[in-house]
Amino acid sequence: MKNRLKYSAFFMIVLIAVSCGNGKEEVPEGVIPQEKMVEVLTEIELTQALIKLKFSKQDSTINQQLLFEEVYTDFSISKEQFNISLVYYCEHPKALEEMYVEVINNLSVKQTEFQNN
């Protein structure tokens, strides 16, 4: 009985120590930093909008893959790095939500700039 109590107390202390951590998980190497990922996602969203617009006008000359490759090249990343980063941020929904708030703000600013020109 004493041993069970010792193990239970030890287990509780470990749980408390783990739960009281700083909450900052180290981002794995190769994952695009959040600030840069916001910029990339903004351009990806614009690219997807362009593709939808072109298809709605039945323009079959658009090369979707080439457009996405241009985004990757502009940000000096690979498709694989983008996909790995996207998976990482999808596993961290709070960070992804924060990023998409910024993406939506960026798109709103771009829309306003476009409408004023």
Summary of the structure (lengths in Angstrom):
residues: 117
radius of gyration: 21.9
end to end distance: 77.6
largest distance: 77.6
contacts: 248
relative contact order: 0.12
helix: 75%
strand: 0%
